[in-house]
Every structure is written in structure tokens, then in C-alpha cells.
């Protein structure tokens, strides 16, 4: 069984794992588990893989070692976590004088590549130290219990737990040790967000925002996206579309009036932007809802 995880002899580690085979429905539609388990190094041990349609998450529960991923080395110790794309070459090695123990899961899903892309875009790294590693451990506990059980809807429950894992990972996509100015970032851009929420129906330009809040526009653009996960333009558009949907559903105003009042613009432009976001024209949205 160890050959499924490592190229090293079985005697180099003691491991306990479950190889999980999801249903065809789960593989096509859900986040699904591939493998989950624990590993205790008995001597110097390296695990290496690449070109695998999988994502690996693991926690160091004891000891220390290193992760080599995407051409960089990351030091890991008790409480460290790692989240990597197994299409890329990766390897992790225990320190010889501080043999480690790990808990891990391999998982995949049709939308997971996009989730990982968003994770890295927000600043997520291959390794991090969460404030509360127990939250991650509890998810692994639940996944292991589900994978070893016979619940008739366990693929759905596994999907739920893997979504919880992704939520925890996304919340950890910031690393205070690498972003000492983060509190200042938060203090700087939250008033900008509040201004957009209140003045969404006005004509808003980046230069004007920069001047009004005394923030360099390039810095503002970068920090806003880092903080809220989208650009200022995308956020403003979402706010405007939300108000437009409310007016379409709960008012008798014309489509043109709504386009102007939500700040998007004249009828044809509003209709095009609305359809790009919602997938249907404003008139269709109104009749459907």
C-alpha cells in the first residue's frame, strides 16, 4: 500500500490510509475524496509526485521537514499546513533529527482548479501556519470517519466537508508574517468599499476615489482586490446589479429607468451588462422572478 504514496520502502514509514473510490456522479459533480490517512516517519523519508490530477492537503502533527514545490523550498514544523496542486512536481522530506508525523488527504473536483487559482490569487501559499490548526484537524477527522463508514449519502457528506476545508483554506490565504502592512490595508480600503455601497448610482472613477481617500490609485487597486477578492470595477458592478435586480422584482420602473438609477447607464448598455452577469436579459429576469 505504501507504494501508492511513496517511492521509499515500507519500512521508512508507518502509515494508515483509506483509498476512496467515489461514485461517477461525485467524480463528475462534487468535490470528492481520493485518499486520506496518516503517516509517521520511522527514518528519513521523502515522498514525491507529479502529473497527478489531485490536490494534496496535509498537516504536520509532529516533527519537522521541508516541502519542495514549484521550484521553492518551504520549511515545515508541527502545526504547519500545506496545500498543493499535484499536477506540479512536489516532494516533502522529514528532517533526520526530528522525524515527523503527517495527516493528509488527496481530493479533486471539477471546480477545484478554479478554487485553487483563486486561493493563489488571493495570496495563498503552498505552506502556512493557521492560528487554529484544530479546525483543519476536525475536518480531516470527519473525512476519515465518512470514508470508513457506509452512509448511503456519504459522497454528499464528503463534498460538504471538503467544501469546509476549502473555506478554511481560503480564509488562510493571508499570511500575517508576509503582510506586515495588512492592518493598514484594511483600515485604508474599508471606507472605500462603504463609499461604493452608498454611491453606487453615481459616476465613479478610480482617480476620484484615489484623491478622495488620499490613496495612490495603483496601491488602492491592488489592496482592494487582495482584501475583497475582486477588483473595484467588479465589486461596483456587483453592487449595481444587485440593486437593479431588486428594482426589477419589486418596482414598476422601466428597464431604462432602472439602468440609470442603478448607475450602469442607458437601456442597451444596461441590458448587455445585466445579461453578461445574470445570463438573461433584464426583461426575462423580471418575468421569471
N, C-alpha and C positions, 0 to 999 in steps of 0.2 A: 504493500500500500504506500510505503514511503516514496517509492519511485514516482508516484503521481504528484508529489510535492517537491522532491529534491533529487539532485543527481548524486548525493552523498550516500554512503552506506547506511543501512537501517540503524546500525549501532551508534551513529553520531547523534541521534535524537530519540527521544521518546515522544510519541505523538498519539493523539486521539482525534479522529476525524469522521465526518459523515459526508459521503459523496451523495449529492442530492440530484435527482432527475425530475425536473418539473414537467407538468403536462404541456402538451403542444399549445394549448390556449395560453398558459402562463408564459411560455417562451415567446409567443407572438405579441402578447399584450401587456404583460406585467413586468415589474422588477422581480427577478427570480434568483433564487439561491443556486449556486453550483457546488460549493464545498464550504464546510465550516469545521473548525476544530481548534485544538491547542497543540503547542509544541514546546518541549523542554530540551534544550541542547545539553548533550552529555559530554561533548567535546567540541572543538572548533567546527563550526557548521556554516555552510553557505548554501543558500537557495537562489536559483537564477532561472528566469524565464523571459520569453519574448514572443511576439506574434500570437498572443492568446486573446481570444475575444472574451475578455473578462476584465473586471476591475477588482482590485485587492484592497481590503481594509484590514489593518491589524493593529493590535495594541501590545506594547511591551509591558508585561506584568511583573517582570523581574529581570535584573541584569542590564547589560548594555551591549551595543553593537553599532553597526552602520548600515545605511541604505545607499546604494548606488543607483541613481535613476536619471535618465535623460542627460547623462554626462556630468552629473554633480553628485557629490557625496554629502550625506546628511548623518549627523551623529544622533543616535537614539539611546534613551535610557528608560528606566522604569517610569511609566506614565506617558511616554511618547506614543503618538499615533501616526499611522501612515495611510495614505490614500493614493493609489497609483493606477494608471492605465496600463494594463498588461500587454497591450499591443507593442509598447515600447520595451526595450531591454531594461530589466531591473534585476538587482541582486541584493540580498541582505545577509550580513555576516555577523555572528556573535563575537564579542571580544573574548579572547582566550582566558583572560584572568577574571572575567565577570560573566560567565555563561548565562544566556538569557532564556526566558520563557515568553512565549507569544500566544495570543489568541487572534484568530483571523477568520475572515470569510471572503470567498470569491463570489461575485454576483454579477449579473448583467440584466439588461432590459432594452427595449427598442429606443427609449428616450435617454438612456444613461449617458451616451456620448455627449449629448447636448447639455445634460446636467453637469457633467464633468467640465465641459468647456466653460459653462457659467461659473463653476466653482473656481477655476483657474483665473477667469477674467476678473472675478471679484477679489483676487489676491490669495486664493487658497494655494497651499504648497504641498509637496509630497509628504512632508512630515510637520507635525505641530504638537504642542503640549496643551491640551484643554484644561480649563480651570476645574472641571468636574469630569474626570475620566470615568467615574462610576456610571454616568449616563450612557456612555458608549458600551460599557460592560453589560449593563442591563439589557440593551438591545441584543447583544451577542448571546446572552443567556436565553432570551426569548426565542431567538432564531434557532439556537441549538435544540431547545425543547420542542419547537414546532417541527424541525426537520426530523427529529427522532420519534415523533408521535404519529398518530393516524387520523388526525382531524380531517373530516371529509372536505373541508374548505381551507385546508392549510396553505394552499398556494395563495389564496387571497390574504390570509393572515401573514404569511411571509412577505408578500408585497407591502402590506401595511407596515411591518417592522422595518423593511428596507427603505421605505419612504421616510420613516422616522430617523433612520441612520443618515439618509441624505440631508434631512433637515438639520440634524446636528452638525453634519459636515459643513453645510452652507453657513451655519451660524459661526463656525470656527474658521471661516475663510479670511478673517482678520487675525493678524498676529501682533500683539502689542509690542513684542520685543523688536519688531521690524518697523513699527509705525509709531514712533515716539510723539509725533505731532497729531495723532488721531483725535485726542480730546479737543484740540483746537479746530480740527476739521469739522467735528460735529457741531461745535459752537458756531462755526462760520456758516455752514450751509443749511442748517435747520431753519433759520429765519428766511432764507431764500425759498425753501420749499413752502413755508407758510405764506409767503408773498404770492407764489404761484397759485396756491389753493384759493386765495382770496381775489386775485386779479386775473384769473384765467381768461376772462372775456375781453381783456384789453390786448392791444398790440404790444408784445413783449419782445425785446431784443436783448441779446447777450451783452452788448456793450452797455446798455442802460442798466441792466442788473449789476454788472461789474462796478459801474460808477455809484449806483445807489447803495451798494453794500461794501464799497471800498475793498473789493477783492479783485485781484488780477483775473481776467476772464479765462485765461488758459488754466490757471490753478483752480478756479471755480468749476470749470467744465470737468476737469479730472476728478476733483474731490467729490462733486455731486454724484458722478457715476459710481465712484467707489462706495460712497455712503448708501446710496439708494438703489444701486443695481441697474440704473438706466440713465441715459443722457437727459439733460434739461429739456431738450426738444421732445423726447419720447414721453417724459413724465407729464409735461404740459399737455401734450396731445391726449394722453390717457385721461387726464382730469377733464378736458374739454369734451371728450367723447362720453364720459360718464354723465356729465351734466346734460349733454344732448340726448342721451337715452332716457334720462328722467323726464325731460320735456316732451319727448316723443310719446312716452307712455302716459304721462299724467297732465298733459295740457292739450289745448286745441290749436296751438300755434302752428303756423305753416312751416313747411320744411325750410324755406328760405329764412323765415324769422329765427328759427332755432339755430340755423347755421351761423347767423350773425350774432345772436345773443350768447352762444357758447364760445365765440371767439375764433371760430375756424374760418368763416368767410361766406362768400356768395354761394348760391344754390349748387351750381355744378361742381365747384371745388369741394364744398362740404359733402356732397353726395359721394364723390370719389374717395375722399379721406375716410368717411364713415364706412364705406364698403371695404376699403383696404383693411380696416381694423376689425370690423364685425363680420365680414364675409357676405353681407347682404346690404342692399340699399336702405336708406332711412325709411322710405315708404313701406318696404317689405318688413322691416323690423317693427314698425308701428302696427302693421296689420297682424303680425304674428303674435305680438305681446298684448 
